[in-house]
């Protein structure tokens, strides 16, 4: 397998932080796209690229934690087995290329352990409302009615309360666009439509959402995976933003 080159994506994605390039989330979004393919070698290729792209252990350590967090958050959206495999592959790639970094990362403790269920539900619903805005209650009721009440509970307590609402590593704005990218690349049209607006509600501009769409297309092209987003016609609605 030839080394994959993500340089073009780094040049296209907006809002690159000149002082700290690790803060630009492009590589997290690329990781989510690669996670969705189920092809673990692509995660190794991404890490090898990042190991050369970022300078110094501090930058690389922060990038590793941010990429790991992004893959964890979207594992429930692109497929949990794919998430497990992507995270295991990232760990193996880091230990192979940067073993000293791997040792530090493996000492990290859970940032979600021992949080009471009530607090998870509170922060989950708060984040959920920030995403869905005025349609939050309608979406929640639809999930409840389609699942005997369980899907909405799972979404608020686990998906949002445990995963998405934890913003110490990948912030709320980045998380909103992560959700959109995951839905877009997996072809979940209604959810991608909702999370396009949700990402905007969390602060992403039209430019950033459009760049994320280009990033999805470019990443799938780089790895040679066929991708058709012809049904995602809702993106034209961004013209009104």
N, C-alpha and C positions, 0 to 999 in steps of 0.2 A: 504494500500500500504506500503510495507516494505521500510525502508530507503535505498536509492541507495548509493553505495560505489564506488567512482571514484578514490580510492587510487592507483590502479594498473596503471591507466593512468598517474597520476602524476609522477610515477616512470619511466615510459617508455619514456615520451616525452623528447627530447633532449634540451640542452641549458637552463636548469633551472638556474635562477639567484640566487645564494646562498645568496647574500646580500639583495635582494629584490625579493622574489618569485612571487610577483604580476606582475613582468615584463615578466614572462614566460606566453605565450598566450594560453596554453593548455585549460584553462577553457573557454576562449572565443570561441574556436573551438568546444568544447563540447556543449556550449550553442547554437551554430548555428546548430549542428546536432539535438539537442533536439527541436529547433524551427521548423526544417523541418518536424518533425513528426506530428505537430499540437496538441500534447498532452501536455497541459499546466502544468499538475501536475509535469512533469519532470523538468520544469524550477524551480518550488518551491523546488524540491529535490536537484537540483544543488546548489541553494542559501543556503539551510540549510547545505550542505556539506561545502561550502566555508566559511560560518559563523564560522565553527569550525576549518577549515584548516588555515585560515589567522589569524595573531595575531595583535590585536590592531585595533582601529578605523581608523587610517590613512591607513593601508593596506587594510582594508575592504572597505573603501570609494573609494580608487583608483580602487580596483577590481570591485566594483559595476559600476563605471563610464565606465570602459573598457568593461565589459560585456554588459552593456546597449548600448554602441556605436556599438559593434559588432553585436548585434541583429538588431539594426537600419540599419546598412549598408547592411546586407544580407536580409533584409525584401523584397527588390525588386527582389531578386534572388530565394528565397524559396517560396514566396507567401506573398503578402502584408497583407492579413487577418491574416495569421499565425504570421507575424511580430507584428501586433497590439496586438494580444492575448498574445504573448510571453512577450512583453514589459509591458503589463498590469499585467501579472502574476508575473513578476519580481518585479514590484513596490509593489504589494500586499504582496509578500513573504518578502521583505525587511521591509515593515511597520509592519508586524506581528512579525518577528524575531528580527529586529533591528529598532524600531520606531524612535530613536534619529537620526539614520543614514538616515532614510526615510525623515525626516523633512529637513535635509541638502540638500539631493538630489532634493527634490521638489522645492528648491529655485534656482536651477541651471538655467541659462539663455541659450538660443539658441546660439550655436557657428556658426550657418549658417545664421542667420538673417541679412538682410540689405546688402548682398553682391551683387553688380551689376551683371546683366546678362552677361556682357562682361567679367568680371573677372571669373565668374563661367565657361564660355565657355573656356577661356584661360587655367585655371588650370585643367579643365576637360580634354581637349585635351592633355595637357602636361602629365597628369597621364596616360591617355589612351595610348599614344604613348610609355610611359615607360613600360606598360604592354605588348602591342602587338608587339613592335619593328618594324621589317621590314615588317610585314604583316598588320600593323595598317590601312593603306589606303585601302587595299583590303577588310578587315573586315568591315570598315566603309561604303565602297561602296556597299557591299553586303547587309548590313542592310538597307541602303537607298533605294536600288532597290526593296527590298522585302516589303517596307512599304510606298511607295510614298514619300520617303525622311524623314518621321517623326521619325522612330526608331533610326536612327543615331543621329538626333538632340536631342531626348530624352536621349539617352545614354551619349552624350557628356555634355549636359547642366545639366541634373538632376542626372543620375546614377553616372557619374564620377565627374562632376563639383560640385554638391551639396553634394553628399554622400562620394564617395571613396577618392576624393582628399583632404578631410579634415582629416589631419593626426596628429592633436594635442593630441588625446587621444589614438587612435589605429594607429600606424605608417604605412608607405607605405608597408614595408616588410610584416607586419602582415596582412594588408588589402589584399595583393596579395594572401596569403595563405587562407584567409577567403573566397575569391571568389572561389578558387579551391575547398575548402571543401564544400561550398554550392552547387556547380555544381556536385561534385562527389556524395554527399549523395542523391541528387534528381535524379540521373540517367541521367543527361544531358550530354551525352557522348561527342559530339563535343565541347561543351563549357568547360567541364572538361579538355579535351585534350588541348585546347587553354590556359586555366588558369594554367595548370601544367607548361607550358612554361612561362606564364606570371608571376607566382610566382617566378620562377627561375630568370627571368629578374629583379625582384625587390629584389633579394638577398637571396632567400631561397635555401638552399643546397639540394642535393638529400636526405641526411639523414633526413632533416626536412620535406620534402614532403612525404617521405616514412613513417615517424612517424605520419604525419597527416592522411594518409590512414589507418594505424593501429588504430589511435584514432577514426576514423569514425566507423570502424568495431567493436571496443571494446565498444563504446558508444551504438551502436544499439544492441549489445549483452546484455549489462547491463540492458537496458530498455525492452529487450525481443521483439524487433521489427524485423521481418524478413528483411534481407538485402542481395541482390545479386549484386555483382559488377563484375560479370563474363564478362560483355561486355567492361570493362575498360582495354582492352588489351594494349592500348597505353602506359600504365605506364612502359612497358618494354623498352621504348625508353630512359628512364632515365639511362639505362646502359651506354649510350654514354656520359653522363655528366662527 
